[in-house]
């Protein structure tokens, strides 16, 4: 299991390295979401902690750098 404090720290580290997207599988809820952006993770998981409390599981994720659009 990965707690919210750890997830917040990981998001901050990944943002600092320029990563914008990764895959996160949340098995306990029967959900498989691919290609979450960091913003989506903050809104969906961290801001709705009552729903997601104790359900976040670090089962499979792939970090990839997205090309800069500008």
PDB file of N, H, CA, C and O in Angstrom:
ATOM      1  N   UNK A   1       0.847  -1.187   0.000  1.00  0.00           N
ATOM      2  CA  UNK A   1       0.000   0.000   0.000  1.00  0.00           C
ATOM      3  C   UNK A   1       0.885   1.240   0.000  1.00  0.00           C
ATOM      4  O   UNK A   1       1.999   1.233   0.524  1.00  0.00           O
ATOM      5  N   UNK A   2       0.368   2.285  -0.591  1.00  0.00           N
ATOM      6  H   UNK A   2      -0.536   2.290  -1.017  1.00  0.00           H
ATOM      7  CA  UNK A   2       1.098   3.555  -0.614  1.00  0.00           C
ATOM      8  C   UNK A   2       0.191   4.607   0.014  1.00  0.00           C
ATOM      9  O   UNK A   2      -0.939   4.798  -0.435  1.00  0.00           O
ATOM     10  N   UNK A   3       0.673   5.283   1.037  1.00  0.00           N
ATOM     11  H   UNK A   3       1.592   5.127   1.402  1.00  0.00           H
ATOM     12  CA  UNK A   3      -0.190   6.243   1.712  1.00  0.00           C
ATOM     13  C   UNK A   3      -0.139   7.601   1.021  1.00  0.00           C
ATOM     14  O   UNK A   3       0.721   7.859   0.179  1.00  0.00           O
ATOM     15  N   UNK A   4      -1.081   8.464   1.400  1.00  0.00           N
ATOM     16  H   UNK A   4      -1.780   8.255   2.085  1.00  0.00           H
ATOM     17  CA  UNK A   4      -1.190   9.771   0.747  1.00  0.00           C
ATOM     18  C   UNK A   4       0.060  10.615   0.926  1.00  0.00           C
ATOM     19  O   UNK A   4       0.458  11.329   0.006  1.00  0.00           O
ATOM     20  N   UNK A   5       0.689  10.548   2.101  1.00  0.00           N
ATOM     21  H   UNK A   5       0.366   9.968   2.848  1.00  0.00           H
ATOM     22  CA  UNK A   5       1.904  11.333   2.348  1.00  0.00           C
ATOM     23  C   UNK A   5       3.007  10.923   1.372  1.00  0.00           C
ATOM     24  O   UNK A   5       3.691  11.773   0.800  1.00  0.00           O
ATOM     25  N   UNK A   6       3.171   9.611   1.188  1.00  0.00           N
ATOM     26  H   UNK A   6       2.616   8.921   1.652  1.00  0.00           H
ATOM     27  CA  UNK A   6       4.181   9.110   0.248  1.00  0.00           C
ATOM     28  C   UNK A   6       3.832   9.497  -1.173  1.00  0.00           C
ATOM     29  O   UNK A   6       4.709   9.904  -1.935  1.00  0.00           O
ATOM     30  N   UNK A   7       2.558   9.378  -1.546  1.00  0.00           N
ATOM     31  H   UNK A   7       1.845   9.047  -0.927  1.00  0.00           H
ATOM     32  CA  UNK A   7       2.138   9.732  -2.897  1.00  0.00           C
ATOM     33  C   UNK A   7       2.378  11.211  -3.176  1.00  0.00           C
ATOM     34  O   UNK A   7       2.839  11.570  -4.259  1.00  0.00           O
ATOM     35  N   UNK A   8       2.071  12.068  -2.215  1.00  0.00           N
ATOM     36  H   UNK A   8       1.696  11.777  -1.335  1.00  0.00           H
ATOM     37  CA  UNK A   8       2.327  13.511  -2.390  1.00  0.00           C
ATOM     38  C   UNK A   8       3.820  13.758  -2.639  1.00  0.00           C
ATOM     39  O   UNK A   8       4.187  14.542  -3.514  1.00  0.00           O
ATOM     40  N   UNK A   9       4.667  13.088  -1.869  1.00  0.00           N
ATOM     41  H   UNK A   9       4.368  12.451  -1.158  1.00  0.00           H
ATOM     42  CA  UNK A   9       6.113  13.254  -2.022  1.00  0.00           C
ATOM     43  C   UNK A   9       6.560  12.781  -3.400  1.00  0.00           C
ATOM     44  O   UNK A   9       7.346  13.457  -4.064  1.00  0.00           O
ATOM     45  N   UNK A  10       6.058  11.613  -3.838  1.00  0.00           N
ATOM     46  H   UNK A  10       5.419  11.064  -3.299  1.00  0.00           H
ATOM     47  CA  UNK A  10       6.422  11.097  -5.161  1.00  0.00           C
ATOM     48  C   UNK A  10       5.990  12.047  -6.265  1.00  0.00           C
ATOM     49  O   UNK A  10       6.743  12.279  -7.211  1.00  0.00           O
ATOM     50  N   UNK A  11       4.789  12.600  -6.157  1.00  0.00           N
ATOM     51  H   UNK A  11       4.178  12.411  -5.388  1.00  0.00           H
ATOM     52  CA  UNK A  11       4.312  13.542  -7.173  1.00  0.00           C
ATOM     53  C   UNK A  11       5.226  14.761  -7.248  1.00  0.00           C
ATOM     54  O   UNK A  11       5.544  15.238  -8.337  1.00  0.00           O
ATOM     55  N   UNK A  12       5.643  15.258  -6.095  1.00  0.00           N
ATOM     56  H   UNK A  12       5.384  14.871  -5.210  1.00  0.00           H
ATOM     57  CA  UNK A  12       6.535  16.416  -6.066  1.00  0.00           C
ATOM     58  C   UNK A  12       7.877  16.093  -6.716  1.00  0.00           C
ATOM     59  O   UNK A  12       8.405  16.888  -7.494  1.00  0.00           O
ATOM     60  N   UNK A  13       8.423  14.924  -6.392  1.00  0.00           N
ATOM     61  H   UNK A  13       7.994  14.278  -5.760  1.00  0.00           H
ATOM     62  CA  UNK A  13       9.698  14.511  -6.984  1.00  0.00           C
ATOM     63  C   UNK A  13       9.559  14.367  -8.494  1.00  0.00           C
ATOM     64  O   UNK A  13      10.391  14.872  -9.249  1.00  0.00           O
ATOM     65  N   UNK A  14       8.500  13.673  -8.938  1.00  0.00           N
ATOM     66  H   UNK A  14       7.824  13.263  -8.325  1.00  0.00           H
ATOM     67  CA  UNK A  14       8.313  13.456 -10.378  1.00  0.00           C
ATOM     68  C   UNK A  14       8.123  14.772 -11.115  1.00  0.00           C
ATOM     69  O   UNK A  14       8.647  14.946 -12.216  1.00  0.00           O
ATOM     70  N   UNK A  15       7.373  15.711 -10.516  1.00  0.00           N
ATOM     71  H   UNK A  15       6.948  15.570  -9.622  1.00  0.00           H
ATOM     72  CA  UNK A  15       7.191  17.031 -11.130  1.00  0.00           C
ATOM     73  C   UNK A  15       8.530  17.747 -11.267  1.00  0.00           C
ATOM     74  O   UNK A  15       8.809  18.355 -12.300  1.00  0.00           O
ATOM     75  N   UNK A  16       9.359  17.676 -10.227  1.00  0.00           N
ATOM     76  H   UNK A  16       9.133  17.182  -9.388  1.00  0.00           H
ATOM     77  CA  UNK A  16      10.656  18.346 -10.258  1.00  0.00           C
ATOM     78  C   UNK A  16      11.566  17.784 -11.342  1.00  0.00           C
ATOM     79  O   UNK A  16      12.418  18.500 -11.867  1.00  0.00           O
ATOM     80  N   UNK A  17      11.393  16.509 -11.681  1.00  0.00           N
ATOM     81  H   UNK A  17      10.701  15.927 -11.255  1.00  0.00           H
ATOM     82  CA  UNK A  17      12.173  15.906 -12.754  1.00  0.00           C
ATOM     83  C   UNK A  17      11.536  16.099 -14.124  1.00  0.00           C
ATOM     84  O   UNK A  17      12.096  15.665 -15.131  1.00  0.00           O
ATOM     85  N   UNK A  18      10.385  16.739 -14.175  1.00  0.00           N
ATOM     86  H   UNK A  18       9.930  17.091 -13.357  1.00  0.00           H
ATOM     87  CA  UNK A  18       9.750  17.036 -15.449  1.00  0.00           C
ATOM     88  C   UNK A  18       8.810  15.962 -15.965  1.00  0.00           C
ATOM     89  O   UNK A  18       8.364  16.036 -17.110  1.00  0.00           O
ATOM     90  N   UNK A  19       8.497  14.960 -15.142  1.00  0.00           N
ATOM     91  H   UNK A  19       8.859  14.900 -14.212  1.00  0.00           H
ATOM     92  CA  UNK A  19       7.545  13.937 -15.577  1.00  0.00           C
ATOM     93  C   UNK A  19       6.131  14.481 -15.436  1.00  0.00           C
ATOM     94  O   UNK A  19       5.813  15.166 -14.464  1.00  0.00           O
ATOM     95  N   UNK A  20       5.285  14.169 -16.414  1.00  0.00           N
ATOM     96  H   UNK A  20       5.543  13.612 -17.203  1.00  0.00           H
ATOM     97  CA  UNK A  20       3.925  14.695 -16.384  1.00  0.00           C
ATOM     98  C   UNK A  20       2.864  13.612 -16.320  1.00  0.00           C
ATOM     99  O   UNK A  20       1.714  13.893 -15.981  1.00  0.00           O
ATOM    100  N   UNK A  21       3.227  12.394 -16.634  1.00  0.00           N
ATOM    101  H   UNK A  21       4.161  12.166 -16.909  1.00  0.00           H
ATOM    102  CA  UNK A  21       2.196  11.367 -16.727  1.00  0.00           C
ATOM    103  C   UNK A  21       2.777  10.011 -16.365  1.00  0.00           C
ATOM    104  O   UNK A  21       3.943   9.731 -16.645  1.00  0.00           O
ATOM    105  N   UNK A  22       1.981   9.189 -15.755  1.00  0.00           N
ATOM    106  H   UNK A  22       1.034   9.416 -15.527  1.00  0.00           H
ATOM    107  CA  UNK A  22       2.378   7.814 -15.509  1.00  0.00           C
ATOM    108  C   UNK A  22       1.132   6.966 -15.319  1.00  0.00           C
ATOM    109  O   UNK A  22       0.033   7.488 -15.132  1.00  0.00           O
ATOM    110  N   UNK A  23       1.314   5.678 -15.367  1.00  0.00           N
ATOM    111  H   UNK A  23       2.207   5.255 -15.519  1.00  0.00           H
ATOM    112  CA  UNK A  23       0.192   4.758 -15.213  1.00  0.00           C
ATOM    113  C   UNK A  23       0.077   4.364 -13.746  1.00  0.00           C
ATOM    114  O   UNK A  23       1.081   4.128 -13.075  1.00  0.00           O
ATOM    115  N   UNK A  24      -1.140   4.299 -13.266  1.00  0.00           N
ATOM    116  H   UNK A  24      -1.956   4.491 -13.812  1.00  0.00           H
ATOM    117  CA  UNK A  24      -1.378   3.925 -11.876  1.00  0.00           C
ATOM    118  C   UNK A  24      -2.553   2.960 -11.844  1.00  0.00           C
ATOM    119  O   UNK A  24      -3.616   3.244 -12.395  1.00  0.00           O
ATOM    120  N   UNK A  25      -2.361   1.848 -11.215  1.00  0.00           N
ATOM    121  H   UNK A  25      -1.498   1.617 -10.767  1.00  0.00           H
ATOM    122  CA  UNK A  25      -3.421   0.852 -11.108  1.00  0.00           C
ATOM    123  C   UNK A  25      -3.936   0.832  -9.677  1.00  0.00           C
ATOM    124  O   UNK A  25      -3.163   0.694  -8.729  1.00  0.00           O
ATOM    125  N   UNK A  26      -5.231   0.971  -9.534  1.00  0.00           N
ATOM    126  H   UNK A  26      -5.858   1.084 -10.304  1.00  0.00           H
ATOM    127  CA  UNK A  26      -5.847   0.939  -8.216  1.00  0.00           C
ATOM    128  C   UNK A  26      -6.694  -0.328  -8.173  1.00  0.00           C
ATOM    129  O   UNK A  26      -7.843  -0.331  -8.613  1.00  0.00           O
ATOM    130  N   UNK A  27      -6.126  -1.388  -7.648  1.00  0.00           N
ATOM    131  H   UNK A  27      -5.192  -1.386  -7.290  1.00  0.00           H
ATOM    132  CA  UNK A  27      -6.761  -2.703  -7.741  1.00  0.00           C
ATOM    133  C   UNK A  27      -7.929  -2.887  -6.784  1.00  0.00           C
ATOM    134  O   UNK A  27      -8.942  -3.477  -7.160  1.00  0.00           O
ATOM    135  N   UNK A  28      -7.810  -2.400  -5.571  1.00  0.00           N
ATOM    136  H   UNK A  28      -6.988  -1.921  -5.266  1.00  0.00           H
ATOM    137  CA  UNK A  28      -8.851  -2.670  -4.580  1.00  0.00           C
ATOM    138  C   UNK A  28     -10.220  -2.171  -5.004  1.00  0.00           C
ATOM    139  O   UNK A  28     -11.231  -2.773  -4.645  1.00  0.00           O
ATOM    140  N   UNK A  29     -10.273  -1.095  -5.753  1.00  0.00           N
ATOM    141  H   UNK A  29      -9.451  -0.605  -6.045  1.00  0.00           H
ATOM    142  CA  UNK A  29     -11.552  -0.544  -6.199  1.00  0.00           C
ATOM    143  C   UNK A  29     -11.994  -1.142  -7.522  1.00  0.00           C
ATOM    144  O   UNK A  29     -13.063  -0.805  -8.032  1.00  0.00           O
ATOM    145  N   UNK A  30     -11.182  -2.027  -8.079  1.00  0.00           N
ATOM    146  H   UNK A  30     -10.314  -2.302  -7.665  1.00  0.00           H
ATOM    147  CA  UNK A  30     -11.523  -2.619  -9.361  1.00  0.00           C
ATOM    148  C   UNK A  30     -11.334  -1.651 -10.515  1.00  0.00           C
ATOM    149  O   UNK A  30     -11.962  -1.801 -11.563  1.00  0.00           O
ATOM    150  N   UNK A  31     -10.483  -0.669 -10.331  1.00  0.00           N
ATOM    151  H   UNK A  31      -9.973  -0.547  -9.480  1.00  0.00           H
ATOM    152  CA  UNK A  31     -10.265   0.347 -11.365  1.00  0.00           C
ATOM    153  C   UNK A  31      -8.918   0.139 -12.027  1.00  0.00           C
ATOM    154  O   UNK A  31      -7.952  -0.259 -11.375  1.00  0.00           O
ATOM    155  N   UNK A  32      -8.854   0.401 -13.289  1.00  0.00           N
ATOM    156  H   UNK A  32      -9.638   0.724 -13.819  1.00  0.00           H
ATOM    157  CA  UNK A  32      -7.570   0.432 -13.983  1.00  0.00           C
ATOM    158  C   UNK A  32      -7.554   1.706 -14.805  1.00  0.00           C
ATOM    159  O   UNK A  32      -8.225   1.796 -15.833  1.00  0.00           O
ATOM    160  N   UNK A  33      -6.806   2.670 -14.364  1.00  0.00           N
ATOM    161  H   UNK A  33      -6.261   2.597 -13.529  1.00  0.00           H
ATOM    162  CA  UNK A  33      -6.716   3.952 -15.052  1.00  0.00           C
ATOM    163  C   UNK A  33      -5.317   4.073 -15.614  1.00  0.00           C
ATOM    164  O   UNK A  33      -4.340   3.845 -14.901  1.00  0.00           O
ATOM    165  N   UNK A  34      -5.210   4.425 -16.869  1.00  0.00           N
ATOM    166  H   UNK A  34      -6.005   4.610 -17.448  1.00  0.00           H
ATOM    167  CA  UNK A  34      -3.899   4.576 -17.483  1.00  0.00           C
ATOM    168  C   UNK A  34      -3.713   6.018 -17.924  1.00  0.00           C
ATOM    169  O   UNK A  34      -4.663   6.680 -18.343  1.00  0.00           O
ATOM    170  N   UNK A  35      -2.496   6.492 -17.826  1.00  0.00           N
ATOM    171  H   UNK A  35      -1.725   5.955 -17.485  1.00  0.00           H
ATOM    172  CA  UNK A  35      -2.166   7.815 -18.326  1.00  0.00           C
ATOM    173  C   UNK A  35      -2.676   8.956 -17.471  1.00  0.00           C
ATOM    174  O   UNK A  35      -2.976  10.029 -17.994  1.00  0.00           O
ATOM    175  N   UNK A  36      -2.782   8.750 -16.169  1.00  0.00           N
ATOM    176  H   UNK A  36      -2.539   7.878 -15.744  1.00  0.00           H
ATOM    177  CA  UNK A  36      -3.110   9.851 -15.273  1.00  0.00           C
ATOM    178  C   UNK A  36      -2.094  10.970 -15.445  1.00  0.00           C
ATOM    179  O   UNK A  36      -0.896  10.711 -15.560  1.00  0.00           O
ATOM    180  N   UNK A  37      -2.559  12.194 -15.464  1.00  0.00           N
ATOM    181  H   UNK A  37      -3.532  12.404 -15.371  1.00  0.00           H
ATOM    182  CA  UNK A  37      -1.602  13.291 -15.332  1.00  0.00           C
ATOM    183  C   UNK A  37      -1.462  13.591 -13.842  1.00  0.00           C
ATOM    184  O   UNK A  37      -2.309  13.192 -13.042  1.00  0.00           O
ATOM    185  N   UNK A  38      -0.421  14.276 -13.481  1.00  0.00           N
ATOM    186  H   UNK A  38       0.266  14.600 -14.131  1.00  0.00           H
ATOM    187  CA  UNK A  38      -0.206  14.602 -12.075  1.00  0.00           C
ATOM    188  C   UNK A  38      -1.363  15.441 -11.544  1.00  0.00           C
ATOM    189  O   UNK A  38      -1.786  15.258 -10.403  1.00  0.00           O
ATOM    190  N   UNK A  39      -1.877  16.360 -12.360  1.00  0.00           N
ATOM    191  H   UNK A  39      -1.533  16.508 -13.287  1.00  0.00           H
ATOM    192  CA  UNK A  39      -3.020  17.179 -11.945  1.00  0.00           C
ATOM    193  C   UNK A  39      -4.239  16.309 -11.677  1.00  0.00           C
ATOM    194  O   UNK A  39      -4.938  16.507 -10.683  1.00  0.00           O
ATOM    195  N   UNK A  40      -4.500  15.345 -12.558  1.00  0.00           N
ATOM    196  H   UNK A  40      -3.932  15.183 -13.365  1.00  0.00           H
ATOM    197  CA  UNK A  40      -5.646  14.451 -12.369  1.00  0.00           C
ATOM    198  C   UNK A  40      -5.503  13.623 -11.102  1.00  0.00           C
ATOM    199  O   UNK A  40      -6.481  13.387 -10.392  1.00  0.00           O
ATOM    200  N   UNK A  41      -4.284  13.183 -10.820  1.00  0.00           N
ATOM    201  H   UNK A  41      -3.490  13.375 -11.397  1.00  0.00           H
ATOM    202  CA  UNK A  41      -4.063  12.390  -9.607  1.00  0.00           C
ATOM    203  C   UNK A  41      -4.344  13.233  -8.374  1.00  0.00           C
ATOM    204  O   UNK A  41      -4.988  12.770  -7.433  1.00  0.00           O
ATOM    205  N   UNK A  42      -3.865  14.461  -8.380  1.00  0.00           N
ATOM    206  H   UNK A  42      -3.342  14.836  -9.145  1.00  0.00           H
ATOM    207  CA  UNK A  42      -4.119  15.340  -7.229  1.00  0.00           C
ATOM    208  C   UNK A  42      -5.616  15.530  -7.016  1.00  0.00           C
ATOM    209  O   UNK A  42      -6.102  15.434  -5.889  1.00  0.00           O
ATOM    210  N   UNK A  43      -6.350  15.801  -8.099  1.00  0.00           N
ATOM    211  H   UNK A  43      -5.955  15.880  -9.014  1.00  0.00           H
ATOM    212  CA  UNK A  43      -7.787  16.061  -7.973  1.00  0.00           C
ATOM    213  C   UNK A  43      -8.545  14.800  -7.575  1.00  0.00           C
ATOM    214  O   UNK A  43      -9.372  14.833  -6.664  1.00  0.00           O
ATOM    215  N   UNK A  44      -8.270  13.701  -8.246  1.00  0.00           N
ATOM    216  H   UNK A  44      -7.598  13.673  -8.986  1.00  0.00           H
ATOM    217  CA  UNK A  44      -9.057  12.484  -8.067  1.00  0.00           C
ATOM    218  C   UNK A  44      -8.723  11.754  -6.781  1.00  0.00           C
ATOM    219  O   UNK A  44      -9.619  11.303  -6.068  1.00  0.00           O
ATOM    220  N   UNK A  45      -7.450  11.635  -6.485  1.00  0.00           N
ATOM    221  H   UNK A  45      -6.722  12.001  -7.065  1.00  0.00           H
ATOM    222  CA  UNK A  45      -7.032  10.804  -5.357  1.00  0.00           C
ATOM    223  C   UNK A  45      -6.787  11.626  -4.101  1.00  0.00           C
ATOM    224  O   UNK A  45      -7.341  11.330  -3.043  1.00  0.00           O
ATOM    225  N   UNK A  46      -5.970  12.644  -4.214  1.00  0.00           N
ATOM    226  H   UNK A  46      -5.520  12.885  -5.074  1.00  0.00           H
ATOM    227  CA  UNK A  46      -5.554  13.351  -3.007  1.00  0.00           C
ATOM    228  C   UNK A  46      -6.641  14.257  -2.455  1.00  0.00           C
ATOM    229  O   UNK A  46      -6.765  14.395  -1.238  1.00  0.00           O
ATOM    230  N   UNK A  47      -7.441  14.886  -3.334  1.00  0.00           N
ATOM    231  H   UNK A  47      -7.341  14.774  -4.322  1.00  0.00           H
ATOM    232  CA  UNK A  47      -8.464  15.803  -2.847  1.00  0.00           C
ATOM    233  C   UNK A  47      -9.709  15.068  -2.372  1.00  0.00           C
ATOM    234  O   UNK A  47     -10.515  15.634  -1.634  1.00  0.00           O
ATOM    235  N   UNK A  48      -9.875  13.819  -2.782  1.00  0.00           N
ATOM    236  H   UNK A  48      -9.220  13.359  -3.381  1.00  0.00           H
ATOM    237  CA  UNK A  48     -11.010  13.023  -2.331  1.00  0.00           C
ATOM    238  C   UNK A  48     -10.493  11.872  -1.478  1.00  0.00           C
ATOM    239  O   UNK A  48     -10.746  10.703  -1.767  1.00  0.00           O
ATOM    240  N   UNK A  49      -9.766  12.224  -0.424  1.00  0.00           N
ATOM    241  H   UNK A  49      -9.561  13.174  -0.189  1.00  0.00           H
ATOM    242  CA  UNK A  49      -9.069  11.208   0.362  1.00  0.00           C
ATOM    243  C   UNK A  49     -10.037  10.309   1.122  1.00  0.00           C
ATOM    244  O   UNK A  49      -9.689   9.174   1.447  1.00  0.00           O
ATOM    245  N   UNK A  50     -11.241  10.792   1.411  1.00  0.00           N
ATOM    246  H   UNK A  50     -11.523  11.715   1.147  1.00  0.00           H
ATOM    247  CA  UNK A  50     -12.200   9.942   2.116  1.00  0.00           C
ATOM    248  C   UNK A  50     -12.559   8.735   1.252  1.00  0.00           C
ATOM    249  O   UNK A  50     -12.627   7.610   1.747  1.00  0.00           O
ATOM    250  N   UNK A  51     -12.786   8.970  -0.028  1.00  0.00           N
ATOM    251  H   UNK A  51     -12.731   9.883  -0.431  1.00  0.00           H
ATOM    252  CA  UNK A  51     -13.107   7.883  -0.952  1.00  0.00           C
ATOM    253  C   UNK A  51     -11.912   6.960  -1.143  1.00  0.00           C
ATOM    254  O   UNK A  51     -12.066   5.739  -1.171  1.00  0.00           O
ATOM    255  N   UNK A  52     -10.718   7.540  -1.274  1.00  0.00           N
ATOM    256  H   UNK A  52     -10.593   8.532  -1.251  1.00  0.00           H
ATOM    257  CA  UNK A  52      -9.552   6.766  -1.664  1.00  0.00           C
ATOM    258  C   UNK A  52      -8.718   6.274  -0.481  1.00  0.00           C
ATOM    259  O   UNK A  52      -7.759   5.530  -0.685  1.00  0.00           O
ATOM    260  N   UNK A  53      -9.052   6.664   0.735  1.00  0.00           N
ATOM    261  H   UNK A  53      -9.831   7.268   0.900  1.00  0.00           H
ATOM    262  CA  UNK A  53      -8.240   6.305   1.902  1.00  0.00           C
ATOM    263  C   UNK A  53      -8.055   4.793   1.992  1.00  0.00           C
ATOM    264  O   UNK A  53      -9.027   4.038   2.003  1.00  0.00           O
ATOM    265  N   UNK A  54      -6.827   4.373   2.054  1.00  0.00           N
ATOM    266  H   UNK A  54      -6.038   4.987   2.045  1.00  0.00           H
ATOM    267  CA  UNK A  54      -6.440   2.960   2.173  1.00  0.00           C
ATOM    268  C   UNK A  54      -6.717   2.128   0.932  1.00  0.00           C
ATOM    269  O   UNK A  54      -6.603   0.904   0.981  1.00  0.00           O
ATOM    270  N   UNK A  55      -7.076   2.755  -0.174  1.00  0.00           N
ATOM    271  H   UNK A  55      -7.169   3.750  -0.214  1.00  0.00           H
ATOM    272  CA  UNK A  55      -7.348   1.990  -1.386  1.00  0.00           C
ATOM    273  C   UNK A  55      -6.268   2.142  -2.444  1.00  0.00           C
ATOM    274  O   UNK A  55      -6.317   1.462  -3.469  1.00  0.00           O
ATOM    275  N   UNK A  56      -5.302   3.012  -2.224  1.00  0.00           N
ATOM    276  H   UNK A  56      -5.262   3.564  -1.392  1.00  0.00           H
ATOM    277  CA  UNK A  56      -4.265   3.240  -3.218  1.00  0.00           C
ATOM    278  C   UNK A  56      -3.207   2.154  -3.063  1.00  0.00           C
ATOM    279  O   UNK A  56      -2.631   1.987  -1.988  1.00  0.00           O
ATOM    280  N   UNK A  57      -2.962   1.435  -4.117  1.00  0.00           N
ATOM    281  H   UNK A  57      -3.430   1.570  -4.990  1.00  0.00           H
ATOM    282  CA  UNK A  57      -1.960   0.368  -4.068  1.00  0.00           C
ATOM    283  C   UNK A  57      -0.979   0.566  -5.215  1.00  0.00           C
ATOM    284  O   UNK A  57      -1.375   0.710  -6.372  1.00  0.00           O
ATOM    285  N   UNK A  58       0.284   0.571  -4.883  1.00  0.00           N
ATOM    286  H   UNK A  58       0.606   0.455  -3.943  1.00  0.00           H
ATOM    287  CA  UNK A  58       1.324   0.727  -5.898  1.00  0.00           C
ATOM    288  C   UNK A  58       1.578  -0.652  -6.499  1.00  0.00           C
ATOM    289  O   UNK A  58       2.471  -1.376  -6.059  1.00  0.00           O
ATOM    290  N   UNK A  59       0.777  -1.009  -7.516  1.00  0.00           N
ATOM    291  H   UNK A  59       0.052  -0.421  -7.874  1.00  0.00           H
ATOM    292  CA  UNK A  59       0.892  -2.338  -8.099  1.00  0.00           C
ATOM    293  C   UNK A  59       1.670  -2.309  -9.399  1.00  0.00           C
ATOM    294  O   UNK A  59       2.461  -3.211  -9.676  1.00  0.00           O
ATOM    295  N   UNK A  60       1.449  -1.278 -10.195  1.00  0.00           N
ATOM    296  H   UNK A  60       0.806  -0.546  -9.969  1.00  0.00           H
ATOM    297  CA  UNK A  60       2.156  -1.206 -11.476  1.00  0.00           C
ATOM    298  C   UNK A  60       2.111   0.231 -11.960  1.00  0.00           C
ATOM    299  O   UNK A  60       1.035   0.792 -12.160  1.00  0.00           O
ATOM    300  N   UNK A  61       3.262   0.814 -12.144  1.00  0.00           N
ATOM    301  H   UNK A  61       4.136   0.358 -11.981  1.00  0.00           H
ATOM    302  CA  UNK A  61       3.264   2.128 -12.772  1.00  0.00           C
ATOM    303  C   UNK A  61       4.495   2.270 -13.638  1.00  0.00           C
ATOM    304  O   UNK A  61       5.557   1.717 -13.353  1.00  0.00           O
ATOM    305  N   UNK A  62       4.319   3.026 -14.700  1.00  0.00           N
ATOM    306  H   UNK A  62       3.456   3.476 -14.932  1.00  0.00           H
ATOM    307  CA  UNK A  62       5.403   3.301 -15.630  1.00  0.00           C
ATOM    308  C   UNK A  62       5.506   4.815 -15.741  1.00  0.00           C
ATOM    309  O   UNK A  62       4.524   5.492 -16.045  1.00  0.00           O
ATOM    310  N   UNK A  63       6.681   5.331 -15.496  1.00  0.00           N
ATOM    311  H   UNK A  63       7.478   4.781 -15.248  1.00  0.00           H
ATOM    312  CA  UNK A  63       6.900   6.769 -15.616  1.00  0.00           C
ATOM    313  C   UNK A  63       7.494   7.030 -16.986  1.00  0.00           C
ATOM    314  O   UNK A  63       8.423   6.343 -17.410  1.00  0.00           O
ATOM    315  N   UNK A  64       6.955   8.023 -17.676  1.00  0.00           N
ATOM    316  H   UNK A  64       6.200   8.581 -17.331  1.00  0.00           H
ATOM    317  CA  UNK A  64       7.518   8.359 -18.985  1.00  0.00           C
ATOM    318  C   UNK A  64       7.529   9.870 -19.133  1.00  0.00           C
ATOM    319  O   UNK A  64       6.628  10.564 -18.662  1.00  0.00           O
ATOM    320  N   UNK A  65       8.535  10.352 -19.775  1.00  0.00           N
ATOM    321  H   UNK A  65       9.268   9.788 -20.157  1.00  0.00           H
ATOM    322  CA  UNK A  65       8.638  11.791 -20.016  1.00  0.00           C
ATOM    323  C   UNK A  65       7.843  12.115 -21.271  1.00  0.00           C
ATOM    324  O   UNK A  65       8.015  11.478 -22.310  1.00  0.00           O
ATOM    325  N   UNK A  66       6.972  13.111 -21.164  1.00  0.00           N
ATOM    326  H   UNK A  66       6.832  13.629 -20.320  1.00  0.00           H
ATOM    327  CA  UNK A  66       6.185  13.532 -22.315  1.00  0.00           C
ATOM    328  C   UNK A  66       6.942  14.623 -23.061  1.00  0.00           C
ATOM    329  O   UNK A  66       7.613  15.445 -22.438  1.00  0.00           O
ATOM    330  N   UNK A  67       6.842  14.639 -24.384  1.00  0.00           N
ATOM    331  H   UNK A  67       6.297  13.971 -24.890  1.00  0.00           H
ATOM    332  CA  UNK A  67       7.526  15.694 -25.138  1.00  0.00           C
ATOM    333  C   UNK A  67       6.957  17.063 -24.783  1.00  0.00           C
ATOM    334  O   UNK A  67       5.750  17.218 -24.597  1.00  0.00           O
ATOM    335  N   UNK A  68       7.830  18.038 -24.694  1.00  0.00           N
ATOM    336  H   UNK A  68       8.810  17.912 -24.845  1.00  0.00           H
ATOM    337  CA  UNK A  68       7.410  19.400 -24.369  1.00  0.00           C
ATOM    338  C   UNK A  68       6.642  19.989 -25.540  1.00  0.00           C
ATOM    339  O   UNK A  68       7.113  19.968 -26.678  1.00  0.00           O
ATOM    340  N   UNK A  69       5.462  20.513 -25.256  1.00  0.00           N
ATOM    341  H   UNK A  69       5.080  20.530 -24.332  1.00  0.00           H
ATOM    342  CA  UNK A  69       4.655  21.150 -26.300  1.00  0.00           C
ATOM    343  C   UNK A  69       4.790  22.653 -26.128  1.00  0.00           C
ATOM    344  O   UNK A  69       4.429  23.205 -25.088  1.00  0.00           O
ATOM    345  N   UNK A  70       5.300  23.295 -27.129  1.00  0.00           N
ATOM    346  H   UNK A  70       5.594  22.847 -27.974  1.00  0.00           H
ATOM    347  CA  UNK A  70       5.466  24.729 -26.969  1.00  0.00           C
ATOM    348  C   UNK A  70       5.818  25.334 -28.196  1.00  0.00           C
ATOM    349  O   UNK A  70       6.001  26.550 -28.254  1.00  0.00           O
TER     350      UNK A  70
END
